[in-house]
Amino acid sequence: MSADERIAQHAAAGLTRAVDPDASRHFQAILELVDIETPTPLMECPVCGCAGLPERIHAHECTQNRGEE
Protein backbone atom coordinates (compact mmCIF):
# COMPACT_ATOMS: atom_id res chain seq x y z
CA MET A 1 0.00 0.00 0.00
CA SER A 2 1.41 3.38 -1.00
CA ALA A 3 1.74 6.35 1.36
CA ASP A 4 -1.14 8.10 -0.44
CA GLU A 5 -3.33 5.05 -0.04
CA ARG A 6 -2.54 4.88 3.69
CA ILE A 7 -3.30 8.59 4.08
CA ALA A 8 -6.60 8.16 2.23
CA GLN A 9 -7.49 5.14 4.37
CA HIS A 10 -6.89 7.04 7.61
CA ALA A 11 -8.65 10.18 6.34
CA ALA A 12 -11.68 8.11 5.29
CA ALA A 13 -11.77 6.46 8.71
CA GLY A 14 -11.52 9.87 10.38
CA LEU A 15 -14.30 11.25 8.18
CA THR A 16 -16.67 8.45 9.19
CA ARG A 17 -15.97 9.10 12.89
CA ALA A 18 -15.78 12.91 12.88
CA VAL A 19 -18.48 14.61 14.93
CA ASP A 20 -17.34 18.19 14.47
CA PRO A 21 -18.28 19.69 11.06
CA ASP A 22 -14.90 21.45 10.81
CA ALA A 23 -13.10 18.15 11.32
CA SER A 24 -15.26 16.53 8.63
CA ARG A 25 -14.33 19.29 6.18
CA HIS A 26 -10.64 18.79 6.93
CA PHE A 27 -10.86 15.04 6.34
CA GLN A 28 -12.80 15.62 3.11
CA ALA A 29 -10.17 18.11 1.93
CA ILE A 30 -7.44 15.52 2.60
CA LEU A 31 -9.29 12.92 0.54
CA GLU A 32 -9.75 15.37 -2.33
CA LEU A 33 -6.09 16.37 -2.24
CA VAL A 34 -4.89 12.77 -2.26
CA ASP A 35 -7.22 12.05 -5.19
CA ILE A 36 -5.89 15.07 -7.12
CA GLU A 37 -2.26 14.21 -6.40
CA THR A 38 -2.58 10.58 -7.48
CA PRO A 39 -0.78 10.30 -10.82
CA THR A 40 -2.56 9.12 -13.93
CA PRO A 41 -1.52 5.55 -14.68
CA LEU A 42 0.52 5.07 -17.81
CA MET A 43 -0.82 3.08 -20.72
CA GLU A 44 0.93 1.16 -23.45
CA CYS A 45 0.42 1.58 -27.20
CA PRO A 46 -1.09 -1.69 -28.44
CA VAL A 47 0.85 -1.38 -31.72
CA CYS A 48 4.41 -0.39 -30.78
CA GLY A 49 4.50 -0.91 -26.99
CA CYS A 50 5.43 2.72 -26.23
CA ALA A 51 4.32 3.69 -22.69
CA GLY A 52 3.07 7.10 -21.60
CA LEU A 53 0.13 9.18 -20.45
CA PRO A 54 -3.13 8.12 -22.14
CA GLU A 55 -3.63 11.43 -23.98
CA ARG A 56 -0.08 11.29 -25.35
CA ILE A 57 -0.33 7.66 -26.43
CA HIS A 58 -3.54 8.44 -28.33
CA ALA A 59 -1.81 11.35 -30.09
CA HIS A 60 1.68 9.88 -30.63
CA GLU A 61 3.03 9.05 -34.05
CA CYS A 62 3.48 5.33 -33.73
CA THR A 63 6.63 4.25 -35.55
CA GLN A 64 4.98 1.05 -36.72
CA ASN A 65 2.11 3.05 -38.23
CA ARG A 66 4.68 4.89 -40.38
CA GLY A 67 6.46 1.72 -41.40
CA GLU A 68 9.57 2.50 -39.30
CA GLU A 69 11.04 0.24 -36.68
SULTA-V956183 format. One line per field, one symbol per residue. ss: DSSP state (@ for helix, = for strand, . for the rest). burial: + if it has 24 or more other ideal C-beta (glycine too) atoms within 12 Angstrom, else -. Layout:
ss: ???
burial: ???
//
This chain:
ss: ..@@@@@@@@@@@@@@@...@@@@@@@@@@@@@@@@@.....==......==.@@@@@@..........
burial: -------+--+---------------+--++--------------------------------------
//
